[in-house]
């Protein structure tokens, strides 16, 4: 088995890129200290969209597939009511044995499905085409009080099995249709600060530009919650599984390269217009491993402390942990790193590269072509 581990130390200024249900930055208690946390789901979504945009291979995750199919049927000349009936038929037909149902969504005329579908955008066109082939049968069934599914369920299921790059990377779960499920090749950790943090409350006002006479107050008052910190980030890719998912080593190679690039270049969008926390990692370490993936999160189980910054010390701690770990867990991994820091020796992280793109290119080449140490 071959795995690619990617570790990053990244500092975010005053921000709230991933908030909880109360609007506060997410947190975790680790090593007895509360840290700011960014969920894997949040950062993974940003990565997924970046990979799809760069490769022109978009997917959608949605419960509103009915309205999208109906839109395409209207474009094929169906009237609105029949298009809605045709779109419903797609779900009714595949849902006969799967248990997928239509549900009324609040504040919407179009129904939603009981599950989230996750499929490439072209698959929606294919589903609309299947309905279009059976237009007369759909119209006949729509006239009944309780329409039943009459479209070919097997063909619909085959379309729902469609994959794109992000499905191959991150997988797909649909318990109602197990044959469409895909085991993901990526494991993606929650990011957390290497030191303790405290959420800060920002009281703010918005001035009304057309005030009432003698009005010296604001038009709006509220409070936001933010934090700042230096984060440890980690993910890994199972290359064997990715090759199996894509069916082609070259496609898998492109996918893993784009994933690594997107892992470094993206930041979740939460509160970005108000904080512009658009940083890049300060250190990136990539390892091609032939035994198993390994997170370095325990390097920061003891929270860093002090008042002179954390970035440089976090880089040193990562290197020190990697060195100690190799003593107790020898391996033949291929390693490399790149960093903006020039004041420290990080030899335990492997060969130093001048840039993140150079690091990615070298490690991807090592993963698919390189020899073990």
PAMARFI-549897 format. One record per residue (C-alpha): chain; x, z, y; residue in three letters. Coordinates in steps of 0.2 Angstrom, whole numbers, plus 2048, in hexadecimal, padded with zeros to 3 digits. Layout:
BEGIN
REC; chaine; X; Z; Y; residu
REC; A; X; Z; Y; ALA
...
***
This chain:
BEGIN
REC; chaine; X; Z; Y; residu
REC; A; 800; 800; 800; UNK
REC; A; 806; 7FC; 812; UNK
REC; A; 800; 806; 821; UNK
REC; A; 803; 804; 834; UNK
REC; A; 803; 815; 83D; UNK
REC; A; 802; 814; 850; UNK
REC; A; 805; 824; 85B; UNK
REC; A; 804; 825; 86D; UNK
REC; A; 807; 832; 87B; UNK
REC; A; 7FC; 82D; 88A; UNK
REC; A; 7F9; 837; 89A; UNK
REC; A; 7E8; 835; 8A3; UNK
REC; A; 7E5; 83C; 8B4; UNK
REC; A; 7D5; 844; 8BB; UNK
REC; A; 7C8; 83C; 8B1; UNK
REC; A; 7B9; 83D; 8A4; UNK
REC; A; 7BB; 82D; 899; UNK
REC; A; 7B0; 835; 88B; UNK
REC; A; 7A3; 842; 88F; UNK
REC; A; 798; 84C; 885; UNK
REC; A; 785; 84E; 886; UNK
REC; A; 787; 85A; 895; UNK
REC; A; 792; 84E; 89F; UNK
REC; A; 7A2; 858; 89C; UNK
REC; A; 7B2; 851; 894; UNK
REC; A; 7B2; 854; 881; UNK
REC; A; 7BD; 861; 87B; UNK
REC; A; 7C5; 869; 86B; UNK
REC; A; 7CC; 879; 867; UNK
REC; A; 7DD; 876; 85E; UNK
REC; A; 7EB; 882; 85B; UNK
REC; A; 7E0; 88F; 864; UNK
REC; A; 7E0; 886; 874; UNK
REC; A; 7D2; 87B; 87B; UNK
REC; A; 7D7; 869; 87E; UNK
REC; A; 7CF; 85A; 886; UNK
REC; A; 7CA; 84E; 879; UNK
REC; A; 7C5; 83B; 878; UNK
REC; A; 7BA; 837; 869; UNK
REC; A; 7C0; 829; 85D; UNK
REC; A; 7B0; 820; 85F; UNK
REC; A; 7B2; 81F; 872; UNK
REC; A; 7C4; 818; 872; UNK
REC; A; 7C0; 80D; 862; UNK
REC; A; 7B2; 804; 86B; UNK
REC; A; 7BE; 800; 879; UNK
REC; A; 7CA; 7F9; 86D; UNK
REC; A; 7BD; 7F0; 863; UNK
REC; A; 7B7; 7E7; 872; UNK
REC; A; 7C9; 7E2; 878; UNK
REC; A; 7CD; 7DB; 867; UNK
REC; A; 7BD; 7D1; 866; UNK
REC; A; 7BF; 7CA; 878; UNK
REC; A; 7D1; 7C5; 875; UNK
REC; A; 7CD; 7BC; 865; UNK
REC; A; 7BC; 7B5; 86B; UNK
REC; A; 7B4; 7BD; 85C; UNK
REC; A; 7A6; 7C8; 862; UNK
REC; A; 79B; 7D3; 858; UNK
REC; A; 78B; 7DE; 85D; UNK
REC; A; 786; 7EF; 857; UNK
REC; A; 773; 7F0; 85A; UNK
REC; A; 762; 7F6; 855; UNK
REC; A; 75B; 7E8; 861; UNK
REC; A; 75E; 7D9; 855; UNK
REC; A; 74C; 7D5; 856; UNK
REC; A; 74C; 7D0; 869; UNK
REC; A; 75C; 7C6; 866; UNK
REC; A; 755; 7BC; 858; UNK
REC; A; 745; 7B9; 862; UNK
REC; A; 74F; 7B3; 871; UNK
REC; A; 758; 7A6; 866; UNK
REC; A; 747; 7A0; 85E; UNK
REC; A; 740; 79E; 86F; UNK
REC; A; 74F; 793; 873; UNK
REC; A; 74A; 789; 864; UNK
REC; A; 739; 785; 86B; UNK
REC; A; 72F; 794; 863; UNK
REC; A; 722; 79C; 86F; UNK
REC; A; 725; 7AE; 873; UNK
REC; A; 718; 7B6; 867; UNK
REC; A; 71E; 7AB; 858; UNK
REC; A; 730; 7AE; 85C; UNK
REC; A; 72D; 7C1; 85C; UNK
REC; A; 724; 7BF; 84B; UNK
REC; A; 733; 7B5; 844; UNK
REC; A; 740; 7C1; 84A; UNK
REC; A; 736; 7CF; 842; UNK
REC; A; 735; 7C5; 832; UNK
REC; A; 748; 7C6; 830; UNK
REC; A; 747; 7D9; 82F; UNK
REC; A; 737; 7DA; 825; UNK
REC; A; 73E; 7CE; 818; UNK
REC; A; 74F; 7D7; 816; UNK
REC; A; 747; 7E8; 817; UNK
REC; A; 73B; 7E6; 808; UNK
REC; A; 748; 7EE; 7FD; UNK
REC; A; 754; 7F6; 809; UNK
REC; A; 749; 801; 812; UNK
REC; A; 74D; 7FA; 823; UNK
REC; A; 73E; 7FC; 82E; UNK
REC; A; 738; 7F7; 840; UNK
REC; A; 736; 805; 84C; UNK
REC; A; 72D; 805; 85D; UNK
REC; A; 73A; 809; 86A; UNK
REC; A; 736; 813; 87A; UNK
REC; A; 733; 808; 88A; UNK
REC; A; 735; 7F8; 880; UNK
REC; A; 729; 7EB; 879; UNK
REC; A; 735; 7E5; 86C; UNK
REC; A; 737; 7F0; 85D; UNK
REC; A; 748; 7F7; 857; UNK
REC; A; 74F; 7F8; 846; UNK
REC; A; 751; 808; 83D; UNK
REC; A; 763; 805; 83B; UNK
REC; A; 771; 7FE; 845; UNK
REC; A; 777; 7ED; 840; UNK
REC; A; 789; 7E8; 843; UNK
REC; A; 78D; 7D6; 841; UNK
REC; A; 795; 7C7; 84A; UNK
REC; A; 78C; 7BF; 858; UNK
REC; A; 78A; 7AE; 84F; UNK
REC; A; 781; 7B7; 841; UNK
REC; A; 772; 7B9; 84C; UNK
REC; A; 771; 7A6; 84E; UNK
REC; A; 771; 7A5; 83B; UNK
REC; A; 763; 7B1; 839; UNK
REC; A; 759; 7A8; 846; UNK
REC; A; 75C; 797; 83D; UNK
REC; A; 756; 79F; 82D; UNK
REC; A; 746; 7A4; 835; UNK
REC; A; 745; 792; 83E; UNK
REC; A; 745; 78A; 82C; UNK
REC; A; 735; 793; 828; UNK
REC; A; 72B; 792; 838; UNK
REC; A; 71B; 78D; 830; UNK
REC; A; 71C; 79B; 823; UNK
REC; A; 720; 7A7; 831; UNK
REC; A; 711; 7A1; 83C; UNK
REC; A; 705; 7A3; 82D; UNK
REC; A; 70B; 7B4; 829; UNK
REC; A; 70B; 7BA; 83B; UNK
REC; A; 6F8; 7B7; 83B; UNK
REC; A; 6F5; 7C4; 82E; UNK
REC; A; 6F1; 7D6; 833; UNK
REC; A; 700; 7DD; 82A; UNK
REC; A; 70E; 7D0; 828; UNK
REC; A; 71A; 7D2; 81A; UNK
REC; A; 72C; 7CB; 819; UNK
REC; A; 72C; 7B9; 812; UNK
REC; A; 73D; 7B3; 817; UNK
REC; A; 74B; 7B1; 80A; UNK
REC; A; 752; 7C3; 809; UNK
REC; A; 762; 7BD; 800; UNK
REC; A; 767; 7B1; 80D; UNK
REC; A; 764; 7BE; 81B; UNK
REC; A; 76F; 7CA; 812; UNK
REC; A; 77D; 7BE; 810; UNK
REC; A; 77C; 7BB; 823; UNK
REC; A; 77C; 7CE; 826; UNK
REC; A; 78C; 7CE; 81B; UNK
REC; A; 795; 7C4; 828; UNK
REC; A; 7A5; 7CB; 830; UNK
REC; A; 7B0; 7C9; 83F; UNK
REC; A; 7C1; 7D1; 843; UNK
REC; A; 7BA; 7E2; 848; UNK
REC; A; 7AF; 7E4; 839; UNK
REC; A; 7BE; 7E0; 82E; UNK
REC; A; 7C8; 7ED; 838; UNK
REC; A; 7BC; 7FB; 83B; UNK
REC; A; 7B0; 7F8; 82C; UNK
REC; A; 79D; 7F8; 82C; UNK
REC; A; 791; 805; 824; UNK
REC; A; 77F; 800; 820; UNK
REC; A; 778; 80B; 812; UNK
REC; A; 768; 802; 811; UNK
REC; A; 771; 7F2; 80D; UNK
REC; A; 781; 7F8; 803; UNK
REC; A; 786; 7E6; 7FF; UNK
REC; A; 78A; 7E3; 812; UNK
REC; A; 795; 7F2; 814; UNK
REC; A; 7A8; 7F0; 817; UNK
REC; A; 7B5; 7FD; 815; UNK
REC; A; 7BF; 7FE; 826; UNK
REC; A; 7D2; 7FC; 826; UNK
REC; A; 7D4; 807; 835; UNK
REC; A; 7D4; 81A; 837; UNK
REC; A; 7D3; 81F; 849; UNK
REC; A; 7D6; 831; 84F; UNK
REC; A; 7CE; 83B; 85D; UNK
REC; A; 7DB; 83C; 86B; UNK
REC; A; 7DE; 84E; 872; UNK
REC; A; 7E9; 855; 87F; UNK
REC; A; 7FA; 85C; 879; UNK
REC; A; 7F7; 86C; 885; UNK
REC; A; 7E8; 877; 889; UNK
REC; A; 7DC; 870; 897; UNK
REC; A; 7CE; 877; 8A2; UNK
REC; A; 7C0; 86C; 8A7; UNK
REC; A; 7BE; 86B; 8BA; UNK
REC; A; 7AE; 869; 8C3; UNK
REC; A; 7AD; 85D; 8D2; UNK
REC; A; 79F; 860; 8DF; UNK
REC; A; 79C; 850; 8E8; UNK
REC; A; 790; 849; 8F5; UNK
REC; A; 78A; 838; 8FA; UNK
REC; A; 786; 835; 90C; UNK
REC; A; 776; 82C; 911; UNK
REC; A; 77C; 81E; 91D; UNK
REC; A; 76B; 81E; 925; UNK
REC; A; 768; 830; 928; UNK
REC; A; 759; 838; 930; UNK
REC; A; 75A; 83E; 942; UNK
REC; A; 764; 84E; 943; UNK
REC; A; 768; 84C; 930; UNK
REC; A; 77A; 852; 92D; UNK
REC; A; 778; 854; 91A; UNK
REC; A; 77B; 849; 90B; UNK
REC; A; 770; 83D; 903; UNK
REC; A; 775; 843; 8F2; UNK
REC; A; 77F; 852; 8EA; UNK
REC; A; 785; 854; 8D8; UNK
REC; A; 793; 85A; 8CE; UNK
REC; A; 79E; 851; 8C2; UNK
REC; A; 7AA; 859; 8B4; UNK
REC; A; 7BC; 852; 8B2; UNK
REC; A; 7CC; 857; 8AA; UNK
REC; A; 7DE; 850; 8A9; UNK
REC; A; 7EB; 850; 89C; UNK
REC; A; 7F8; 848; 890; UNK
REC; A; 7F0; 842; 880; UNK
REC; A; 7F7; 83F; 86E; UNK
REC; A; 7EE; 830; 867; UNK
REC; A; 7EF; 829; 855; UNK
REC; A; 7E8; 81C; 84A; UNK
REC; A; 7EE; 813; 83A; UNK
REC; A; 7EA; 802; 831; UNK
REC; A; 7E9; 7FF; 81E; UNK
REC; A; 7F1; 7EE; 81D; UNK
REC; A; 7EC; 7EB; 80B; UNK
REC; A; 7DA; 7EF; 80F; UNK
REC; A; 7DA; 7E4; 81F; UNK
REC; A; 7E1; 7D5; 815; UNK
REC; A; 7D4; 7D8; 808; UNK
REC; A; 7C6; 7D8; 816; UNK
REC; A; 7CC; 7C9; 81F; UNK
REC; A; 7D1; 7BF; 80F; UNK
REC; A; 7E1; 7B9; 817; UNK
REC; A; 7F2; 7C1; 81C; UNK
REC; A; 7F4; 7B7; 82C; UNK
REC; A; 7E3; 7BC; 832; UNK
REC; A; 7E6; 7CE; 82E; UNK
REC; A; 7F7; 7CC; 837; UNK
REC; A; 7EE; 7C6; 847; UNK
REC; A; 7E1; 7D4; 845; UNK
REC; A; 7EE; 7E2; 844; UNK
REC; A; 7F8; 7DB; 852; UNK
REC; A; 7E9; 7DA; 85E; UNK
REC; A; 7E3; 7EC; 858; UNK
REC; A; 7F4; 7F3; 85C; UNK
REC; A; 7F4; 7EB; 86D; UNK
REC; A; 7E2; 7F0; 871; UNK
REC; A; 7E6; 802; 86C; UNK
REC; A; 7F3; 803; 879; UNK
REC; A; 7EB; 7F9; 887; UNK
REC; A; 7D9; 800; 887; UNK
REC; A; 7D2; 810; 88F; UNK
REC; A; 7BF; 814; 88D; UNK
REC; A; 7B4; 810; 89C; UNK
REC; A; 7AC; 821; 89F; UNK
REC; A; 7AD; 826; 8B2; UNK
REC; A; 7BA; 819; 8B5; UNK
REC; A; 7B3; 813; 8C5; UNK
REC; A; 7B4; 824; 8CC; UNK
REC; A; 7C5; 829; 8C5; UNK
REC; A; 7CF; 818; 8C0; UNK
REC; A; 7D8; 821; 8B2; UNK
REC; A; 7DF; 811; 8AC; UNK
REC; A; 7F0; 816; 8A5; UNK
REC; A; 7FB; 80F; 897; UNK
REC; A; 803; 81A; 88A; UNK
REC; A; 814; 822; 88F; UNK
REC; A; 81A; 821; 87D; UNK
REC; A; 815; 816; 86E; UNK
REC; A; 81C; 819; 85D; UNK
REC; A; 817; 80D; 84E; UNK
REC; A; 81C; 80F; 83C; UNK
REC; A; 81A; 804; 82E; UNK
REC; A; 817; 80F; 81F; UNK
REC; A; 817; 80B; 80C; UNK
REC; A; 810; 81C; 806; UNK
REC; A; 802; 822; 811; UNK
REC; A; 7FD; 824; 823; UNK
REC; A; 803; 834; 82C; UNK
REC; A; 7FC; 83B; 83C; UNK
REC; A; 808; 845; 847; UNK
REC; A; 7FA; 850; 84E; UNK
REC; A; 802; 860; 847; UNK
REC; A; 810; 85D; 854; UNK
REC; A; 804; 864; 861; UNK
REC; A; 7FB; 871; 857; UNK
REC; A; 805; 87D; 863; UNK
REC; A; 7FF; 878; 874; UNK
REC; A; 80D; 874; 881; UNK
REC; A; 80D; 87F; 890; UNK
REC; A; 815; 87F; 8A1; UNK
REC; A; 813; 878; 8B2; UNK
REC; A; 820; 86A; 8B3; UNK
REC; A; 816; 85D; 8A9; UNK
REC; A; 814; 859; 897; UNK
REC; A; 818; 847; 894; UNK
REC; A; 82A; 848; 891; UNK
REC; A; 828; 857; 886; UNK
REC; A; 81B; 84F; 87C; UNK
REC; A; 826; 841; 878; UNK
REC; A; 834; 84D; 873; UNK
REC; A; 828; 857; 868; UNK
REC; A; 822; 847; 860; UNK
REC; A; 834; 842; 85C; UNK
REC; A; 838; 854; 856; UNK
REC; A; 829; 854; 84A; UNK
REC; A; 82D; 843; 843; UNK
REC; A; 83F; 849; 83F; UNK
REC; A; 839; 859; 837; UNK
REC; A; 82C; 850; 82D; UNK
REC; A; 839; 843; 826; UNK
REC; A; 843; 852; 81F; UNK
REC; A; 835; 858; 814; UNK
REC; A; 82C; 847; 811; UNK
REC; A; 83A; 83A; 810; UNK
REC; A; 833; 828; 810; UNK
REC; A; 839; 816; 813; UNK
REC; A; 82E; 812; 822; UNK
REC; A; 833; 805; 82F; UNK
REC; A; 832; 80D; 840; UNK
REC; A; 833; 809; 853; UNK
REC; A; 82E; 80F; 864; UNK
REC; A; 82D; 80B; 876; UNK
REC; A; 82B; 816; 885; UNK
REC; A; 82C; 818; 898; UNK
REC; A; 836; 827; 895; UNK
REC; A; 849; 825; 897; UNK
REC; A; 84F; 837; 897; UNK
REC; A; 84E; 83B; 885; UNK
REC; A; 854; 836; 874; UNK
REC; A; 846; 832; 868; UNK
REC; A; 850; 82B; 859; UNK
REC; A; 845; 832; 84C; UNK
REC; A; 837; 826; 852; UNK
REC; A; 842; 817; 84C; UNK
REC; A; 849; 809; 856; UNK
REC; A; 846; 808; 868; UNK
REC; A; 83E; 7F8; 870; UNK
REC; A; 83D; 7F3; 882; UNK
REC; A; 82B; 7F0; 883; UNK
REC; A; 81A; 7F4; 87A; UNK
REC; A; 817; 7E1; 876; UNK
REC; A; 829; 7E0; 86E; UNK
REC; A; 825; 7F0; 864; UNK
REC; A; 815; 7E9; 85D; UNK
REC; A; 81C; 7D8; 859; UNK
REC; A; 82B; 7E0; 84F; UNK
REC; A; 820; 7ED; 846; UNK
REC; A; 813; 7E0; 841; UNK
REC; A; 821; 7D4; 83B; UNK
REC; A; 828; 7E3; 831; UNK
REC; A; 817; 7E7; 829; UNK
REC; A; 815; 7D5; 823; UNK
REC; A; 827; 7CF; 821; UNK
REC; A; 833; 7DE; 822; UNK
REC; A; 83C; 7E7; 815; UNK
REC; A; 83C; 7FA; 812; UNK
REC; A; 84A; 805; 818; UNK
***
